[in-house]
Amino acid sequence: QVQLVESGGGLVHPGGALRLSCAASGRSFDNYNMGWYRQAPGKQRELVAAITTAGTPNYASFAKGRFAISRDNTKNTVYLQMNNLKPEDTAVYYCNVKGWLEYWGQGTQVTVSS
């Protein structure tokens, strides 16, 4: 059974940083792209960043220069380092793994507020 377990969310002040982790289990994900999406209240889920099996990252425009995605295939884990966080980054962040099949994590809340 495939499971994606996210961690690292929380409350942070504007300008602060958080590092999200998503540990995948249940199969090998070496041939799967991995990524992060987010969904704010009243808004559609949107891509934040994704990383290919080869390690090539892709970022939404709002994430460029502030967020960094990485993966450790030995641990089946994808990370999202988020710096200089803004109130508009407040959302539930979801881990996504996509290959022949697609899997989602349960989400982790990120709140940016003073």
C-alpha positions as CSV (number, residue, x, y, z in Angstrom):
1,Q,0.0,0.0,0.0
2,V,1.4,3.4,-1.1
3,Q,1.6,6.0,1.6
4,L,2.9,9.6,1.4
5,V,3.5,11.2,4.8
6,E,4.1,14.9,4.9
7,S,5.7,16.8,7.7
8,G,7.2,20.2,8.5
9,G,4.2,22.5,8.2
10,G,3.3,25.0,10.9
11,L,2.9,28.7,11.8
12,V,5.7,31.1,10.8
13,H,6.1,34.8,10.7
14,P,6.4,36.7,7.4
15,G,10.0,36.4,6.2
16,G,10.4,33.1,8.0
17,A,11.3,29.7,6.6
18,L,9.9,26.2,6.7
19,R,11.1,22.9,5.3
20,L,8.5,20.4,4.2
21,S,9.2,16.7,3.8
22,C,7.3,13.9,2.2
23,A,8.3,10.3,2.7
24,A,6.8,7.9,0.3
25,S,6.5,4.2,1.0
26,G,5.0,1.1,-0.5
27,R,6.9,0.9,-3.8
28,S,9.9,2.3,-5.6
29,F,9.5,5.9,-6.8
30,D,12.7,6.1,-8.8
31,N,10.7,6.5,-12.0
32,Y,8.2,8.9,-10.6
33,N,8.2,12.7,-10.7
34,M,7.6,14.2,-7.3
35,G,6.2,17.6,-6.4
36,W,4.3,19.9,-4.1
37,Y,1.0,21.5,-4.7
38,R,-0.9,23.9,-2.4
39,Q,-4.5,24.9,-1.9
40,A,-5.6,28.1,-0.1
41,P,-9.2,28.5,1.2
42,G,-11.5,29.3,-1.6
43,K,-8.9,28.7,-4.3
44,Q,-8.0,25.8,-6.6
45,R,-5.1,23.6,-5.9
46,E,-2.0,24.8,-7.7
47,L,1.5,23.5,-8.5
48,V,4.2,24.9,-6.3
49,A,7.2,22.9,-7.5
50,A,8.0,19.6,-9.1
51,I,11.2,17.6,-9.7
52,T,11.8,14.9,-12.3
53,T,13.4,11.6,-11.8
54,A,16.6,13.1,-13.1
55,G,16.4,15.8,-10.5
56,T,15.3,18.7,-12.8
57,P,13.2,21.2,-10.9
58,N,10.3,23.2,-12.1
59,Y,8.7,26.1,-10.1
60,A,5.6,28.1,-10.2
61,S,6.4,31.8,-10.8
62,F,5.6,32.7,-7.2
63,A,8.0,30.1,-5.9
64,K,11.1,31.0,-8.0
65,G,13.9,32.5,-6.0
66,R,12.2,31.6,-2.6
67,F,11.5,27.9,-2.7
68,A,13.8,25.0,-3.5
69,I,12.6,21.4,-4.2
70,S,14.9,18.4,-3.8
71,R,14.6,14.7,-3.6
72,D,16.5,11.8,-2.0
73,N,15.8,8.6,-4.0
74,T,17.5,6.5,-1.4
75,K,14.8,7.6,1.1
76,N,11.9,8.0,-1.3
77,T,11.6,11.5,0.1
78,V,10.9,14.9,-1.5
79,Y,11.6,18.2,0.3
80,L,10.5,21.7,-0.2
81,Q,12.6,24.4,1.4
82,M,10.5,27.6,1.7
83,N,12.2,30.9,2.5
84,N,11.0,34.4,2.8
85,L,7.5,33.2,3.4
86,K,4.6,35.6,2.8
87,P,1.0,35.7,4.2
88,E,-0.2,34.7,0.7
89,D,1.8,31.5,1.0
90,T,-0.7,30.3,3.6
91,A,-2.3,27.1,2.4
92,V,-2.5,23.4,2.8
93,Y,0.5,21.9,1.0
94,Y,0.2,18.5,-0.6
95,C,2.8,16.1,-1.7
96,N,2.3,14.5,-5.2
97,V,4.0,11.6,-6.8
98,K,3.3,11.0,-10.5
99,G,4.3,8.2,-12.9
100,W,2.2,5.4,-14.3
101,L,0.0,6.2,-11.3
102,E,-0.5,9.3,-9.2
103,Y,-0.5,9.6,-5.5
104,W,-1.3,12.4,-3.1
105,G,-0.4,13.0,0.5
106,Q,-2.9,14.1,3.2
107,G,-1.6,17.7,3.3
108,T,0.2,19.8,5.8
109,Q,-1.0,23.2,6.9
110,V,1.4,26.2,6.4
111,T,0.3,29.5,8.0
112,V,2.2,32.7,7.5
113,S,1.1,35.3,9.9
114,S,2.4,38.0,12.3
